[in-house]
Amino acid sequence: MPKQNQAKSTRVCLIVGEDEFSATAAAREKIDRFVPPADQTLGLEIIDGQADVIDQALACLRQCLEAIRTIGFLGGRKVVWLRGVDFLSDPIIGRNKDVQETLQILADTMAGGIPEGHLLIITALKADARTSFYKACIAQGELIEFDLAEKPWQRERGAMAFAMHAFKDAGLQAGNEAVERFVRKVGDDTRQIVQETAKLATYLGGRREVRAADIEAITATSRDLSAWDLEDAVGRRDLRQSLTVLRQLLFQRMEPIRLISGLEGRFRHLLILREALDNRRIALQPMGHDNFKLTMADLPEELAEQFKQALASEKGTPLHPFVVGKLAGQAAQFTRLEIDRRRDWLLASRRQLVSSAIPGPLLLEYLILKLCRSK
């Protein structure tokens, strides 16, 4: 969901975010509310904000200033859309003296008041919050941010929520498992999700229920995977998905030693959580497909802190409770003995990888077969 901050004036709207599809959709929605589509031929002026050189940046800013100062046709409403600005945070173009001076003129124009019946919309990938231009936009109007989450699991969670809304808008019915499968294949790009949803709806025809076979048959695999995806599939003991993810990661030229290191970290976390489950230090409450809420027993403060530190990431950052619950659910699928054996297999595979002539991809596939095998 977007972060939104609205001031008293609504004549200026700055929409920032790397989620270009959502930013554009938000801009279109505002334009349609301010100027009806039938009147946009004369009531909407779009200025391309992309600039490869300084002169292009200056030209689009001057064009924007001229458009703001020009009264709408017959005094009617008018929207000026400075679209896709890509130089506000550019270290060369954005810091150029002439560009800075022109941005200041635009900021002063906003501070002096956009003409009655005019709306200025600016969409940008990034914007430096320290600049006077950014502050002028905040002071005079509305800020909407569409930031992409940094961590893979956060992006996946947001993509699932977006996909559920996209399915609902298309009149499709799908359970959590089907939506998760869809996101894992399509990726977390919102534009791609909307396009693949439309394609899926056309493929289904009159049928509205989405099945796993439908997703496999018609949707395109367009997502760049991460090591986290492999760790997650192995943690669920999903052999088919684990092999699919592994082959995609190898195609992306991810180093086998890095994948083994990630799996070692995953099973270290699973060992800690399995031990806590066996000793009834934690309990799990199902929260839907593959998700669990973790509750801790009354532990001494020192012991509780050690538990959190043991589950920290490699960088020492504590894991989010959502992630810990997910991992605890995976730990519940293994016995302590199974986890110990898998840690031994991972160590042996690491040694083979650096000391034998066995090709890395072959070694990894055999390792995945053993890690995911049934009880």
C-alpha positions in Angstrom: 0.0 0.0 0.0 1.3 3.5 -0.7 2.5 5.9 1.9 0.5 9.1 1.7 0.9 12.6 3.2 -1.5 15.3 2.3 -1.2 19.0 3.1 -4.0 21.7 2.9 -3.5 22.4 -0.8 -4.3 19.7 -3.4 -3.0 21.6 -6.4 0.4 19.8 -6.3 0.9 16.1 -6.1 4.3 14.4 -6.0 4.2 10.7 -6.6 7.5 8.9 -5.9 8.4 5.2 -6.1 10.2 2.5 -8.1 6.8 0.8 -8.6 6.3 2.6 -11.8 3.0 0.9 -12.7 1.3 1.8 -9.3 2.7 5.4 -9.5 1.3 5.8 -13.0 -2.1 4.3 -12.0 -2.3 6.7 -9.0 -1.5 9.7 -11.3 -4.2 8.6 -13.9 -6.8 8.2 -11.1 -6.1 11.7 -9.9 -6.2 13.1 -13.4 -9.5 11.4 -14.2 -11.1 12.8 -11.0 -9.9 16.4 -11.7 -10.5 16.5 -15.4 -13.1 14.0 -17.0 -11.6 11.8 -19.7 -13.8 13.5 -22.3 -12.2 16.9 -21.5 -8.6 15.7 -21.3 -7.8 16.5 -25.0 -7.6 20.2 -24.0 -7.4 19.9 -20.2 -4.3 17.6 -19.9 -0.7 18.4 -20.8 1.8 15.7 -20.4 5.5 16.5 -20.3 8.1 13.8 -20.5 10.5 14.0 -17.5 13.2 11.6 -18.7 16.5 13.3 -19.4 19.8 11.8 -20.5 21.6 15.2 -20.6 21.3 18.5 -18.7 19.7 20.3 -21.7 16.8 17.8 -21.7 16.2 18.3 -18.0 16.2 22.1 -18.4 13.8 21.9 -21.4 11.2 19.7 -19.6 11.3 21.9 -16.5 10.8 25.1 -18.6 8.0 23.5 -20.5 6.4 22.5 -17.1 6.7 26.1 -15.9 5.1 27.5 -19.1 2.3 24.9 -18.9 1.5 25.9 -15.3 1.4 29.6 -16.1 -0.9 29.1 -19.1 -4.6 29.3 -18.3 -6.7 26.3 -19.4 -8.8 26.4 -22.5 -11.8 28.8 -21.9 -10.7 29.0 -18.3 -11.5 25.4 -17.6 -9.7 22.9 -15.4 -6.2 21.9 -16.4 -3.7 19.2 -15.3 0.0 19.4 -16.0 1.7 16.0 -15.6 5.5 16.0 -15.4 5.8 12.3 -16.0 8.6 9.9 -15.2 11.2 12.4 -13.9 14.4 10.5 -13.6 17.0 13.2 -12.7 15.8 14.5 -9.3 18.3 12.2 -7.5 20.8 12.0 -10.3 24.3 12.8 -9.0 25.3 14.7 -12.2 22.1 16.2 -13.9 20.2 16.7 -10.6 23.1 18.6 -9.0 23.8 20.8 -12.0 23.6 24.5 -11.1 21.2 25.5 -13.9 18.9 22.5 -13.2 19.0 23.4 -9.5 18.1 27.1 -10.2 15.2 26.0 -12.5 13.9 23.6 -9.9 14.0 26.4 -7.4 11.9 28.6 -9.8 9.4 25.8 -10.0 9.4 25.4 -6.2 8.9 29.2 -5.8 6.0 29.0 -8.3 4.3 26.3 -6.2 4.9 28.3 -3.1 3.3 31.4 -4.7 0.3 29.3 -5.6 -0.7 27.2 -8.5 -3.5 29.0 -10.5 -7.0 28.2 -9.5 -8.4 25.2 -11.5 -4.9 23.9 -12.2 -3.3 20.7 -10.9 0.4 19.8 -11.1 1.3 16.1 -10.9 4.9 15.0 -10.8 5.8 11.3 -11.0 9.4 10.3 -10.3 11.4 7.2 -9.5 13.3 8.8 -6.7 13.6 12.2 -5.1 16.1 13.6 -2.6 14.1 14.5 0.5 16.8 17.0 1.5 16.2 19.3 -1.5 14.2 22.5 -1.3 12.1 21.3 -4.3 11.0 18.2 -2.5 10.2 20.2 0.6 8.2 22.7 -1.5 6.1 19.8 -2.9 5.4 18.5 0.6 4.6 22.0 1.9 2.2 22.9 -1.0 0.5 19.6 -1.8 0.4 15.9 -1.5 3.1 13.2 -1.4 2.4 9.6 -2.4 5.2 7.0 -2.1 5.3 3.6 -3.8 8.5 2.1 -2.3 9.5 -1.4 -3.1 10.4 -3.5 -0.1 14.1 -4.3 0.3 13.8 -8.0 1.5 12.5 -10.8 -0.8 9.9 -12.1 1.7 8.5 -8.5 2.1 8.2 -8.1 -1.6 6.6 -11.5 -2.0 4.1 -10.6 0.8 3.2 -7.3 -0.8 2.9 -9.0 -4.3 0.5 -11.6 -2.9 -1.7 -8.8 -1.5 -1.6 -7.0 -4.8 -2.3 -10.2 -6.8 -5.3 -11.0 -4.6 -6.8 -7.5 -5.4 -6.0 -8.0 -9.1 -7.7 -11.4 -9.1 -10.8 -9.9 -7.4 -11.0 -7.0 -9.8 -10.8 -9.5 -12.7 -13.6 -11.6 -11.1 -11.3 -14.6 -10.5 -11.5 -16.8 -7.4 -8.3 -18.3 -6.0 -7.1 -19.6 -2.6 -3.9 -18.5 -0.9 -2.0 -21.5 -2.3 -2.9 -20.6 -5.9 -2.1 -16.9 -5.4 1.3 -17.8 -3.8 2.1 -20.1 -6.8 1.1 -17.3 -9.2 3.4 -14.8 -7.5 6.3 -17.2 -7.3 6.1 -17.7 -11.1 5.2 -14.2 -12.2 7.2 -12.2 -9.8 6.5 -9.1 -7.8 6.3 -6.5 -10.5 2.9 -5.0 -10.3 2.6 -4.3 -14.1 3.5 -7.9 -14.8 0.9 -9.2 -12.2 -1.9 -7.2 -13.8 -0.9 -8.4 -17.3 -0.7 -12.0 -16.3 -4.0 -11.8 -14.4 -5.7 -10.5 -17.6 -4.1 -13.2 -19.6 -5.3 -15.8 -17.1 -8.8 -14.4 -17.1 -9.0 -14.7 -20.9 -7.6 -18.2 -20.8 -10.3 -19.4 -18.3 -13.1 -18.0 -20.4 -16.4 -18.5 -18.4 -14.7 -20.4 -15.6 -13.7 -18.1 -12.7 -11.9 -20.6 -10.3 -8.1 -20.5 -10.7 -6.3 -23.8 -10.4 -2.6 -24.6 -10.1 -2.7 -26.2 -13.6 -4.1 -23.0 -15.1 -1.2 -21.0 -13.7 1.4 -23.5 -14.9 -0.2 -23.6 -18.4 -0.6 -19.9 -19.3 1.4 -17.6 -17.0 5.0 -16.6 -18.0 7.9 -17.2 -15.7 9.4 -13.7 -15.5 10.7 -13.4 -11.9 14.3 -13.2 -11.0 14.7 -15.6 -8.0 16.9 -15.2 -5.0 18.7 -17.7 -2.7 15.8 -17.1 -0.2 13.4 -18.8 -2.6 15.5 -22.0 -2.7 15.8 -22.0 1.1 12.1 -21.5 1.5 11.2 -24.4 -0.9 13.7 -26.8 0.8 12.3 -25.7 4.2 8.8 -26.7 3.0 10.3 -30.1 1.7 8.8 -29.2 -1.7 11.1 -31.2 -4.0 9.5 -30.1 -7.3 9.6 -26.4 -6.5 13.1 -26.7 -5.0 14.5 -28.2 -8.2 12.7 -25.6 -10.4 14.1 -22.8 -8.3 17.6 -24.3 -8.2 17.7 -24.5 -12.0 16.5 -20.9 -12.4 19.2 -19.7 -9.9 21.9 -21.6 -11.7 20.6 -20.1 -15.0 20.9 -16.7 -13.3 24.6 -17.6 -12.7 24.3 -17.7 -8.9 27.4 -19.4 -7.4 26.7 -22.9 -6.0 28.8 -22.1 -2.9 26.5 -19.2 -2.1 23.5 -21.4 -2.4 25.0 -24.0 0.0 25.9 -21.3 2.5 22.3 -20.0 2.4 20.9 -23.5 3.0 23.4 -24.0 5.9 22.0 -20.8 7.5 18.4 -22.0 7.0 19.0 -25.3 8.7 20.9 -23.6 11.5 17.7 -21.6 12.2 15.5 -24.7 11.9 17.7 -26.5 14.4 17.3 -23.7 17.0 13.5 -23.5 16.4 13.1 -27.3 16.5 14.9 -27.4 19.8 12.6 -24.6 21.1 9.6 -26.6 20.0 10.8 -29.8 21.5 11.3 -28.0 24.9 8.0 -26.2 24.6 9.7 -22.8 24.7 7.6 -21.8 21.7 4.2 -22.7 20.3 2.7 -22.4 16.8 -0.7 -21.1 15.7 -1.6 -21.6 12.0 -2.3 -18.3 10.2 -3.2 -19.5 6.8 -1.2 -21.3 4.1 2.4 -21.8 5.1 2.2 -19.1 7.7 2.3 -19.4 11.5 2.2 -17.1 14.5 4.8 -17.9 17.1 4.2 -17.5 20.8 7.0 -17.7 23.3 6.7 -19.2 26.8 7.7 -17.0 29.8 11.4 -16.9 29.5 14.0 -15.0 31.6 14.8 -11.8 29.8 18.4 -12.9 29.2 17.4 -16.2 27.7 14.7 -14.5 25.4 17.4 -12.0 24.2 19.8 -14.9 23.4 17.1 -16.7 21.5 16.5 -13.5 19.3 20.2 -13.1 18.7 20.6 -16.7 17.7 17.9 -16.2 15.0 19.5 -13.0 13.7 20.5 -12.7 10.0 24.2 -12.9 8.9 24.4 -9.1 9.3 23.1 -9.4 12.9 19.7 -7.9 12.1 16.8 -9.6 14.1 14.4 -11.5 11.9 10.9 -10.2 11.5 8.3 -12.1 13.6 6.5 -13.0 10.4 9.7 -14.7 9.1 10.4 -16.4 12.4 6.8 -17.8 12.4 7.3 -19.1 8.8 10.6 -20.7 9.8 9.1 -22.3 12.9 6.4 -23.8 10.7 9.2 -25.4 8.5 11.1 -26.6 11.6 8.0 -28.5 12.6 8.2 -30.6 9.5 11.6 -32.0 10.5 12.7 -34.1 13.5 15.9 -33.1 15.3 17.7 -36.1 13.8 16.6 -35.1 10.3 18.0 -31.6 10.7 21.3 -32.9 12.1 21.7 -35.3 9.1 20.9 -32.5 6.6 23.5 -30.2 8.2 26.1 -33.1 7.8 25.1 -33.5 4.2 25.5 -29.7 3.6 28.9 -29.7 5.1 30.0 -32.8 3.0 28.6 -31.1 -0.1 30.6 -27.9 0.6 33.8 -30.0 0.9 33.0 -31.9 -2.3 32.3 -28.6 -4.1 35.8 -27.2 -3.4 37.8 -30.5 -3.5 36.3 -32.7 -6.2 35.7 -32.6 -9.9 32.0 -33.1 -9.6 30.2 -30.2 -11.4 28.4 -27.8 -9.0 25.0 -28.1 -10.6 25.0 -31.9 -10.5 26.2 -31.9 -6.9 23.5 -29.4 -5.9 20.7 -31.4 -7.6 21.7 -34.5 -5.7 21.9 -32.5 -2.5 18.4 -31.1 -3.0 17.0 -34.6 -3.6 18.3 -35.7 -0.2 17.3 -32.5 1.7 13.7 -32.7 0.5 13.1 -36.4 0.6 10.1 -37.6 2.6 10.2 -38.8 6.1 
